[in-house]
């Protein structure tokens, strides 16, 4: 996978995540709704940065679909939390792909490394399993 392909795939994932946070957020109240909105805004900002990177490379970013199918039905706050965790898991995959496809010291890799950590912590948080110091792959937990 080239860097441009990884960036385009990352934009596509972020489009899906943005849609998914809207679906999940409809079932949250209070603090969970505020948290979902903050996460949604972070994903929008990251998507916009990814689009800018693609555009600067001369590539056309993928356009968001009008709707996406969640991996499982979302009908309450618990299933909304599960969706948010699954969306963040998808982000870790896209971030790893971008790390692998981009050069050391590049803006793409820098964004991807930060995204990887943020997504892992967010996924654990939505699952209710946040630790103060999540282990990195290959490290003891």
N, C-alpha and C positions, 0 to 999 in steps of 0.2 A: 504494500500500500504506500502510495506517495504521500507527501505532506499535504498536497492539495486535496487528495482523496480523503485523507484523515480529517482535514478541516471541514470538508463538505459533509462527511458522515457526522461530525460533531455538531454542525449546524442542524442537521436533520434530527439528531437525538434531542438537542435543546428545544427544537420546535415541538417535539412530542412531549417533552417534560413540561413545557409551558402550558400546553393544552391539559396535560394530566393534573397539574397543580390546580387548574381551574375546576376540573371535575371533583377532585378531592376537597378543595377548599369550600365547595358548596355545602359540605357536610360538617364543617368545623364551626365552632363558636369561640368567642373570647380569645384566650391566649393562643390556642391552636390556629385559629383563623389568622391572627396577626403574624404568627410564625410562618404559616403557609404563604401569606402575602409577601413577607420579607424574602423567603426562599424564591418565590415566583419572580420577584423583582431582580434578585441576584442572577437567576437563570436568563432573564431577558437581557440584562446587561452583558452577560457572558456571550450569549448568542450574537448580540450586536458587535462585540469585539471580534468574534470568530468570522462574522460576515465581512467586517472591515479587513481582516487579514486575507481572506479569500479574494476580495475585490482588489487589494493591492497586488496580489499575485496574478491578476488578470483573469481570474476564474469567476464564473457566475455562481452565486450561492443558490442552494436549493430553496424552493419556495415551500412554505408550510402548507400542508394539506388542510382542507376545511375542517376536518375532524379526524380523530385517531381512536382506535378501539383499545380500551384498557385491557391489560392481561387477565383481569378478573372483574366481576361486577362490583361497582361501588355504590353502596346504598346507605352507609352510615359512617360515623367517625372512625370506627375500627378499620373498616375496609379502606377508608380514605388514607389512614396512616400507613396501611400495608401498601397502597399504591404509591405513596410518596417514597417509601423505602425502596420499592422496586424501581422507581424512576431514578433515584440516586444511584442504585446499583448499575443501571444502564449508563449513567454518566461516568462511573468508574471505568467501564469498558471502553467508552469513547475516549476518555482521557488517556488510558494506557495506550490505545492505538495511536493517539497523537504524539505521545512521548516517544514511542518507537519510530514513528515516521519523520520526526523533526530532528534537526541537528542540535548538537550541544550548544547551549548559549543562545538559541534562537528564541524569538518572542513566542512562537508556537509552543515550544517545550516549556518555557517558563509558565505560560498560561495553563498548560496541561498539568504540570506538577502541582500547582496550586489548586486546580480544579479537582484533581485526584484526592487530595487530602480533604477538601471541603465536602466532596460527595461522600466519602467514607464516613466522616463524622456525622453528616446529615442523615445518612441511611441508618446508622446506629441509633441516632437520636429518635428518628421516627419509629424505630423498633422498640425504643425504651431501654436500650442496652448501652447507652453512652458511658464510656470510661473517661477518666481524665487524660489518658495518654494511649490512644489506640495503637496497637502494634502494627508495624509495617510488614508487608509480605516477607516471609522468611525469617522474621524475628519472633522471639518468644512473646507470648501475650501476658 
